[in-house]
């Protein structure tokens, strides 16, 4: 009983930190030039600095959710006999896409941004802004995937 409470709390804490910060940063990145003006690279730098926070909170989300799923089913199985079970399966598949996309964002999409932030600052502003726009689009995509996961989970719970 206590172990269920622990892993449920871990899951929901991870979901809150990961999803909340991902949504907040996605919106900040999308509006960064409106918020801080022409020197908007500070928002991107803070987002990149928060990368470990995103990774650790996603890890807590995954660990807590995996243990809860295993304890509920006795194995890592995804039955699909009922509509709520199908929604949970869809939720987990969308989450798998989110997980892969978050790796892609952190490793490959943000790499050009890092490279363009040289020791003397940003030398090629147009290329930097282009790289930031790609990172912003992927962050918004990831935030949308997270919201889809939550929506599928709510529907599954309501229909069960």
Secondary structure, 3 states (H helix, E strand, C coil): CHHHHHHHHHHHHHHHHHHHHHHHHHHHHHCHHHHHCCCCHHHHHHHHHCHHHHHHHHHHHHHHHHHHHHHHHCCCCCCCCCHHHHHHHHHHHHHHHHHHHHHHHHHHHCHHHHHHEECCEECCHHHHHHHHHHHHHHHHHHHHHHHHHHHHHHHHHHHC
